[in-house]
Amino acid sequence: MMSKEMKAFEELERGYLHGTDGDFRKKLKEKYIEPIKQALERNVAKKPKINKYNSRHICDNCGRSIFKYANFCKYCGQKLDWGGEDE
């Protein structure tokens, strides 16, 4: 499910990049659009993975070990969803 912020961002992106030349569009995407999009995507909570070899919790975004029940990954900022955790 896409957040209302992400929907608004994508509408803005389409409107803002429409009609710009290729080189300028590429620079805009690299410098502004992609970092903003990545930040918005990190704000959508993801369930952590569990490493089957050592039972550590792993961030689904960056793959690094995280503390159980942390709200965000301290390495990449990914919002975490612990709902349904039964350990």
PyMOL commands that set and color helices and strands:
alter all, ss='L'
color gray80, all
select helices_A, chain A and resi 4-17+22-42
alter helices_A, ss='H'
color red, helices_A
select strands_A, chain A and resi 49-50+57-58+65-66
alter strands_A, ss='S'
color yellow, strands_A
deselect
rebuild
show_as cartoon
